[in-house]
Amino acid sequence: MLDKPTVLFVAAPNQESHILRSSQFNDRFHTLTHVIESKDSFLQFLANHQAHDIRAIYGGYPAFIPIGGLQQDLIEHELFPKNLKCIAICSRGHNGFDLDCLSKHGIQLYKYQDDNIIYGNELKDFQRSQVGNDVADSALWHILEGFRKFSYQQSLTRKNDTTLAARSEALGKPGFAFGHELQGLKVESPRGKKCLILGLGSIGKRIGFKLQYGLEMEIHYSKRMQDPEVSTKHGWIFHKLDDTLYEHLWQFNAIVIALPLTDETKHLIDNHFLSHCNGPELVIVNIGRGSILHRDQVHEALQKGKLRHLGEDVFYNEPIVDQELRDDIKYTTVTPHIGSSTVQVFYQSCELALANILEATSGGKTDPLSRVV
């Protein structure tokens, strides 16, 4: 064994990280880097570096996703680090980890959160709710696209050499066009429209704030229990997230999905759900998880003109983006899971992961809100 323990990086950290460059980190640890591409290559890497006492794994954003997650067969493999104390990832989601097996072997798992930070010195410049703010920007853009269709009209403008020609093509008729009609689809203002947010964690709240105070939409939200603060302070209307929600769906012009993926939320948006909605006038935006939408049934509704717009930053078979979504520039907007992809979030997620590694490997007080197991 070497003279000090090792942190294994399976994703590249932020090279501008204050903690990564600090003597506090470098005096305590050796570092190894191996970007995971296959299970066999990862095990071979571990076999080649058995002299290293790997105490922590920095997972970054991809972590073990390229090999289908970190499951029991790998955790209990003879080459897997026996003294591993923790794994720190940079994403909020932690799908793909066998939490029971990690707990059984005393391996702590940490994810990203920025609701409340306990590390004062290491993270003194940390901005709370940065992820929620940045993901909400993405949701706002998709919502705005659903009503105003800016990207579609931009694509026509790039094809034509005059604004008059672009608007005429959008209308599908020769002559002057004001720009408020797109071959049967009317351009609408989101102002005064009703939006339902499914899920009201820190991200859902930020989405609501931007839509209410930025676009002047009327905000409704659905979760298991009412949030008294947003209901009284901001006037948001509560709907319980159960079967009683269906009878209220007819009134909404937009629905934003900000839920985690669970057994209960998988395929929540299906034919039964959509049958209660305001059909052709509905904008659906998904920034939660792709499988919350029943892909085939939602796509069929889109193709049959039963949706005004579908905006997705997450996808059913991610990282694959379905061809029909990529081809349809009029009724869909797609972004490659970049809701939180800002330099601010990248920096903060790296710092929090490294701060948790420092504390977890020394038996110190780690961040309780980011600890998963």
C-alpha positions in Angstrom: 0.0 0.0 0.0 1.1 3.6 -0.6 1.7 6.1 2.2 -1.7 7.7 2.1 -5.2 6.8 0.8 -6.5 7.4 -2.7 -9.5 9.1 -4.2 -10.6 7.6 -7.5 -12.1 10.0 -10.1 -14.3 8.2 -12.5 -15.3 11.5 -14.1 -13.2 14.6 -14.6 -13.6 17.2 -11.8 -13.6 20.9 -12.2 -9.9 21.7 -12.6 -10.6 25.2 -11.1 -11.9 23.6 -7.9 -10.6 25.3 -4.8 -10.7 22.1 -2.8 -9.0 20.0 -5.5 -6.1 22.4 -5.5 -5.9 22.8 -1.8 -3.2 21.4 0.5 -6.0 20.0 2.7 -6.9 17.7 -0.1 -3.5 17.0 -1.7 -1.7 16.4 1.6 -4.2 13.7 2.5 -4.8 11.8 -0.8 -3.3 10.3 -3.8 -5.6 10.5 -6.8 -6.4 8.1 -9.7 -8.5 8.7 -12.7 -10.4 6.2 -14.8 -13.3 7.1 -17.0 -15.6 4.1 -16.9 -16.5 2.7 -20.3 -17.1 -1.0 -19.5 -17.2 -3.2 -16.5 -14.3 -5.3 -17.7 -12.0 -2.3 -18.2 -12.9 -0.9 -14.8 -12.1 -4.2 -13.1 -8.8 -4.4 -15.0 -8.0 -0.9 -13.9 -8.7 -1.9 -10.3 -6.5 -5.0 -10.7 -3.7 -2.9 -12.0 -3.8 -0.5 -9.1 -4.2 -2.7 -6.0 -1.4 -0.8 -4.3 -3.8 2.1 -3.9 -6.0 2.2 -0.8 -9.1 3.6 -2.5 -11.2 5.3 0.2 -13.5 7.5 -1.9 -14.9 7.6 -5.5 -15.7 10.9 -7.2 -18.5 10.0 -9.6 -19.1 13.4 -11.2 -22.2 13.4 -13.4 -22.0 10.1 -15.3 -20.6 8.0 -12.4 -21.5 4.4 -13.2 -24.2 5.1 -15.8 -22.1 3.9 -18.7 -22.1 0.3 -17.2 -25.7 0.4 -16.1 -25.1 1.6 -12.6 -23.3 0.2 -9.5 -25.0 -3.0 -8.5 -24.3 -5.8 -6.1 -22.2 -7.9 -8.5 -19.6 -5.1 -8.8 -19.8 -3.9 -5.2 -19.1 -7.4 -4.0 -16.5 -8.3 -6.6 -13.1 -9.3 -5.2 -11.4 -6.4 -7.0 -13.8 -3.7 -5.7 -12.1 -1.4 -3.1 -12.5 -3.1 0.3 -11.8 0.1 2.3 -14.2 2.3 0.3 -15.9 4.8 2.6 -17.9 6.9 0.2 -19.0 7.7 -3.3 -19.8 11.4 -4.1 -21.7 12.2 -7.3 -22.6 15.7 -8.7 -26.1 15.0 -9.8 -29.3 15.2 -7.7 -30.5 11.9 -9.2 -29.0 8.7 -8.0 -30.7 6.1 -10.1 -28.6 3.0 -10.8 -27.0 2.5 -7.3 -27.9 -0.5 -5.2 -28.5 1.4 -2.1 -29.1 -1.6 0.1 -25.8 -3.2 -0.9 -23.9 0.0 -0.4 -25.5 0.3 3.1 -24.7 -3.3 3.8 -21.0 -2.7 3.2 -20.9 0.6 5.0 -20.3 2.7 1.8 -21.9 6.2 2.0 -23.4 7.8 -1.1 -23.6 11.6 -1.5 -25.5 13.5 -4.2 -25.8 17.2 -5.0 -28.1 19.6 -3.2 -27.9 23.3 -2.7 -30.9 24.0 -0.4 -28.9 24.4 2.7 -25.1 24.0 3.1 -23.3 23.2 6.3 -19.7 23.7 5.1 -18.9 27.3 5.9 -15.2 27.7 5.1 -14.8 25.3 2.1 -18.0 26.5 0.4 -18.2 30.1 1.5 -19.2 31.4 -2.0 -21.9 28.7 -2.5 -25.1 30.0 -4.0 -28.3 28.3 -2.6 -30.9 27.0 -5.0 -28.6 27.4 -8.0 -29.8 24.2 -9.6 -33.4 25.1 -9.1 -32.8 28.5 -10.7 -31.0 27.1 -13.7 -33.4 24.2 -14.4 -36.3 26.7 -14.0 -34.7 28.7 -16.8 -34.9 25.6 -19.0 -38.6 25.0 -18.1 -39.5 28.6 -18.7 -37.9 28.5 -22.2 -39.8 25.3 -23.1 -43.1 26.8 -21.8 -42.5 30.0 -23.8 -41.7 28.0 -26.9 -45.0 26.1 -26.5 -47.0 29.3 -26.7 -45.0 31.5 -28.9 -43.1 29.0 -31.1 -40.0 31.3 -31.4 -37.7 28.5 -32.5 -40.0 27.3 -35.3 -40.3 30.8 -36.6 -36.6 31.3 -36.3 -36.0 28.3 -38.5 -38.3 29.8 -41.1 -36.5 33.2 -40.8 -33.2 31.4 -41.5 -34.6 29.9 -44.7 -36.0 33.2 -46.1 -34.4 36.5 -46.9 -37.2 38.7 -45.6 -39.4 38.8 -42.5 -42.4 39.0 -44.8 -41.5 35.8 -46.6 -40.8 34.0 -43.3 -44.2 35.0 -41.8 -45.9 34.1 -45.1 -44.4 30.6 -45.1 -45.4 30.2 -41.5 -49.0 30.9 -42.4 -48.8 28.7 -45.5 -50.4 31.4 -47.7 -48.9 34.1 -50.0 -49.2 37.7 -49.1 -49.0 39.6 -45.8 -49.1 37.7 -42.6 -49.0 39.3 -39.1 -47.3 36.2 -37.6 -50.0 35.2 -35.2 -51.0 32.1 -37.1 -48.9 29.1 -38.1 -51.0 27.0 -40.5 -53.9 26.4 -38.2 -52.0 26.9 -35.0 -52.4 30.3 -33.3 -49.5 32.0 -31.5 -50.6 32.6 -27.9 -49.4 34.7 -25.1 -48.7 32.7 -21.9 -50.0 35.6 -19.8 -52.9 34.7 -17.7 -52.7 31.0 -18.7 -53.0 28.3 -16.0 -49.9 26.1 -15.3 -49.8 23.0 -13.2 -46.5 22.0 -11.7 -46.3 18.4 -10.8 -43.9 18.2 -7.9 -42.9 21.1 -5.7 -39.4 20.6 -4.5 -36.8 23.3 -4.7 -36.8 23.1 -8.5 -40.6 23.1 -8.8 -40.8 26.2 -6.7 -38.2 28.1 -8.8 -40.2 27.1 -11.9 -43.3 28.5 -10.3 -41.6 31.8 -9.4 -40.3 32.3 -12.9 -43.6 31.5 -14.6 -45.6 33.6 -12.2 -43.4 36.7 -12.0 -41.8 36.4 -15.4 -44.7 35.3 -17.7 -47.6 36.2 -15.4 -49.1 32.8 -15.5 -51.5 31.5 -12.8 -49.7 28.8 -10.8 -51.2 25.5 -9.6 -49.2 22.8 -8.0 -49.6 19.1 -7.1 -47.8 17.1 -4.4 -48.8 14.9 -1.6 -49.2 17.6 1.0 -50.0 21.3 0.7 -47.2 23.9 1.0 -48.7 26.6 3.1 -46.0 29.2 2.2 -46.5 29.2 -1.5 -50.3 29.0 -1.1 -50.6 31.9 1.2 -47.6 34.1 0.1 -47.8 33.6 -3.6 -51.4 32.5 -4.1 -50.6 29.2 -5.7 -53.5 26.7 -5.8 -52.9 23.2 -4.4 -54.1 19.9 -5.8 -53.4 16.7 -4.0 -51.2 14.3 -6.0 -53.6 11.4 -6.1 -56.6 10.2 -8.1 -58.5 13.3 -7.3 -56.2 15.3 -9.5 -57.7 14.0 -12.7 -61.0 16.0 -12.3 -59.0 19.2 -12.3 -56.7 18.6 -15.3 -59.2 20.0 -17.9 -58.4 23.7 -16.9 -54.7 23.8 -17.5 -52.9 25.2 -20.5 -49.5 24.0 -19.4 -48.2 21.2 -17.2 -44.6 21.1 -16.0 -43.3 17.7 -14.7 -40.8 18.2 -11.9 -41.2 14.9 -10.2 -38.6 12.2 -9.4 -38.9 8.8 -11.0 -40.5 6.3 -8.7 -42.8 3.3 -9.0 -45.7 5.7 -8.5 -44.6 8.3 -11.1 -43.5 6.0 -13.9 -45.8 6.4 -16.8 -47.9 8.9 -14.8 -48.6 10.8 -18.0 -50.5 8.2 -20.1 -53.7 8.0 -22.1 -55.8 8.0 -18.9 -54.1 11.2 -17.7 -54.3 12.9 -21.1 -57.9 12.0 -21.5 -58.7 14.4 -18.7 -56.6 17.3 -20.1 -57.4 20.2 -22.3 -56.3 18.3 -25.4 -55.1 20.4 -28.3 -54.3 23.5 -26.2 -52.0 21.7 -23.7 -48.3 22.4 -23.4 -46.4 19.6 -21.6 -42.8 20.2 -20.4 -40.8 17.4 -18.7 -37.7 18.3 -16.7 -38.1 15.4 -14.3 -37.3 12.0 -15.7 -38.1 10.6 -19.1 -40.0 7.5 -18.0 -42.6 9.6 -16.2 -44.2 10.0 -19.6 -45.6 6.9 -21.3 -43.5 7.6 -24.4 -45.7 5.8 -27.0 -49.0 7.2 -25.7 -47.7 10.8 -25.4 -46.2 10.6 -28.9 -49.4 9.3 -30.3 -51.3 12.2 -28.7 -48.8 14.6 -30.2 -49.2 13.0 -33.7 -53.0 13.1 -33.5 -53.0 16.8 -32.6 -54.1 16.3 -29.0 -51.2 18.3 -27.7 -50.2 21.9 -28.5 -46.5 21.3 -27.6 -44.2 18.8 -25.9 -40.9 20.2 -24.4 -38.4 17.7 -23.1 -35.0 18.0 -21.4 -35.1 14.4 -20.3 -35.9 11.4 -22.4 -37.4 7.9 -22.2 -34.4 6.0 -23.4 -31.8 8.6 -22.5 -29.2 9.3 -23.8 -31.2 8.3 -27.0 -33.5 11.0 -28.3 -36.3 9.6 -30.4 -36.3 10.5 -34.1 -39.8 11.8 -34.2 -39.0 14.4 -31.5 -35.9 15.5 -33.4 -37.8 15.9 -36.6 -40.8 17.8 -35.3 -39.6 21.4 -34.9 -43.1 22.9 -34.9 -44.7 21.0 -32.0 -41.7 19.9 -29.9 -38.6 21.4 -28.3 -35.8 19.2 -27.2 -32.7 20.0 -25.2 -30.0 17.4 -24.3 -30.6 17.2 -20.5 -28.9 20.6 -19.9 -31.4 22.2 -17.5 -28.7 22.6 -14.8 -25.7 22.8 -17.2 -24.1 26.1 -16.1 -20.6 26.9 -15.0 -22.0 27.8 -11.6 -23.6 24.4 -11.0 -20.6 22.6 -12.4 -18.3 24.4 -9.9 -20.6 24.0 -6.9 -21.4 20.3 -7.5 -17.7 19.5 -7.6 -17.0 21.5 -4.5 -19.7 19.8 -2.5 -18.7 16.3 -3.7 -15.1 17.0 -2.6 -16.2 18.5 0.7 -18.2 15.4 1.5 -15.3 13.2 0.6 -13.0 15.1 2.9 -15.4 14.7 5.8 -16.7 11.2 5.1 -13.1 9.8 4.9 -12.1 11.4 8.2 -15.2 10.6 10.2 -16.3 14.2 10.2 -19.8 15.8 10.0 -21.0 15.4 6.4 -23.8 17.2 4.7 -27.1 15.5 5.8 -29.2 16.8 2.9 -26.8 15.3 0.3 -26.3 12.0 2.0 -28.3 9.2 0.4 -27.1 6.2 2.4 
